[in-house]
Amino acid sequence: MNVRKALYFSYKRLAGSSFPLIYEELVRQDRFGVTPDTTKRSLVQLLAHCQRSVPYYAAIMKGVGGSFEDDPESYLLNLPILTKGVIRERFEQLKSIDLDQRKWEFNTSGGSTGEPVKLIQDRDYSDRTNALKQFFSTWAGAEIADSEVLVWGSERDILEGSLGTKAKRLIANKLLRQTVLNAFHMTTEKMREFIDILNTKPPKLIVAYAQSIYELAQFAQREKIAIRPQSAIITSAGTLYPFMRETIEAVFQCKVFNRYGSREVSDIAGECAAHRGLHVFLWGCYIEIVDEAGYRLPAGTEGNIVVTCLSNFAMPLIRYQIGDRGVLSAESNCPCGRQGQILEKISGRNVDVFKTRNGTLIDGEYFTHLLYFRPWVSKFQVIQKSYSSILFKIRLSEHCYEPEELTDIISKARVVMGKDCLVDFEFVDDIPNSASGKYRYTLSEVSN
């Protein structure tokens, strides 16, 4: 074990985290083989907890009757699809009655459906989430504490001038040899700076927003800037289209490993070196593909992705409709030797990049973050009308907002769009899907 990894593990243990144990167990199972009943055992354990300690599910399961121990995957069909609306309406009933015995915190869903919702996630979930994230990096050839560059979003970096405010994040970055490049504010100068960093000392791994690393690759092509060959890139937080992968791999001269996840259930699936789809992380999630009525579809058929999170017992999410569409592969075997569910295709979130007149690129997710944890926002869409005009379309919830909150959103939007940017709000009854059937939570009407 290298020194930095040992120090990081010691730091996590002192903090009371089970991360080191979980990480080492994931690596061991991946190397020597996962037991065939891993998902089944996790589902049984989760369902037993829900029956015993989660009022919402306990009532439903009492009405259903029968046993889930022999075939928990089939038993799930008796349970309804969980939506953000249900979470809002039944928030108290979805909480585990043993919360006072757990360490937990609030989180919020992302903005990919335009309907952020508050959640509760416990310490065990957090430790497993972090372990899975670090573990997946080994599939791309990077071990803990290998040098890593993150082209990632940090609104705090933009608004406060520093990466976060918590000392533990700074300690982790130092021990893990992570350099964070802010994907929320990619000016021409910043992109040149990013490329200089990658060229000066190529890291073992780049982890990036899919759209942001694609924009950086396009910038390098346009400006005819040569980039030294990189080792590997993990993309996440957005759909990685084939044309994006082609450009990224050509410019950075390395393979891209796509990772799929969400704030609600953490990392769901990721690509192995065979690049034959995304392996569902069976230690954390179980996936179903359903039609509009909620009926399970056969493998090979595109439909709505619903996820059962196997690791968060504070507020279990069972058959949660994540807001994306996808296809489960009919194959459970992969040339890499791993078995289990494989997502053959994901067609989901569409994060538009906003653009200022001077060419600065602003990842659309910056604007979704401005609306997080605002209970009066039921649904939203942010539209760039011109280089100097932003429109927030908002469907209000039953909560009221204070005028100061609108002022706060305006000022933060102007931080990246310019002090003269016109920021308007339109309060609407609903925001329809696009003609393609997909919801656009950010939309730029400015042509590239």
Secondary structure, 3 states (H helix, E strand, C coil): CCHHHHHHHHHHHHCCCCHHHHHHHHHHHHHHCCCCCHHHHHHHHHHHHHHHHCHHHHHHHHHHCCCCCCCHHHHHHHCCCECHHHHHHCHHHHCCCCHHHCCEEEEECCCCCCCCCEEEEEHHHHHHHHHHHHHHHHHCCCCCCCCEEEEECCHHHHHHCCCCCCHHHHHHHHHHCEEEEECCCECHHHHHHHHHHHHHCCCCEEEEEHHHHHHHHHHHHHCCCCCCCCCEEEEECCCCCHHHHHHHHHHHCCEEEEEEEECCCEEEEEECCCCCCEEECCCCEEEEEECCCCCECCCCCCEEEEEEECCCCCCCCCCEEEEEEEEECCCCECCCCCECCEEEEEECCCCCEEECCCCCEEECHHHHHCCCCCCCEEEEEEEEEECCEEEEEEEECCCCCCHHHHHHHHHHHHHHHCCCCEEEEEECCCCCCCCCCCCCCEEECCCC
